[in-house]
Amino acid sequence: MGLRVTNELVEATYELLRMTKPFKGWRLPDSDSIVFTLIRDPSKRGDFYVDRKGHFVISINDNHHHTLHELTKTVAHEMCHLHEQLYGPRKDINHGSWFNRCADKVCKAHSFDRGAF
């Protein structure tokens, strides 16, 4: 059967990661400042964007996440995008050098496979 992903589980995963390195030093907003949604786009595991009202949105495709490890890795990935949005160079958004430096730190700290991140 596998993991049943809900908005509440995604939010809890975000807060758990926010208490760990390197996220702890990144001054990311608490979960009350983030909109968490589930998506069905088969081409995406997750997504981060700023909506028209200026809210930060982290979306997770529940069909792609059958274990807590998979969910944690994807939420961490989207948190790198959030960090980049808040503090990174605006022209370098979306898997550029800033994102890759952040991802390297996250993967090292959490033992994620960098190639699959």
C-alpha positions, 0 to 999 in steps of 0.5 A: 500500500505505501504512504498516504500523503496528505497536506498535513504530512507534507507540512509536518515534513517541512517543519521537521526538516526546518529544524535540521541542518542546513535548513536551520541556518537558512531562516526559512518561514514557518509552515504557517507562512507556506501553502501546501498542496497536492498535485496530480501532474504526472511529470512532476514529483513536486513544485515550488512557486509564488502564487499571484497573491505572493504566497509561497506554495509547496506542492507534492505529487502524492502518486510519486511518494510511497515512502517517507524517505521519498517524501522527505527528499522531495520536500527538501528539494522544494525547500532549496527552491524556497531558500533560493527564492528568498535569498538567491540571485533572481536570474539563477532560479531553477536548478542553477548554481545557487540551487546546486550549492544548496542541494549539495549541502542538503544531500550531504547532511541528510544522506540523499542520493545527489543524482536523484535529488 
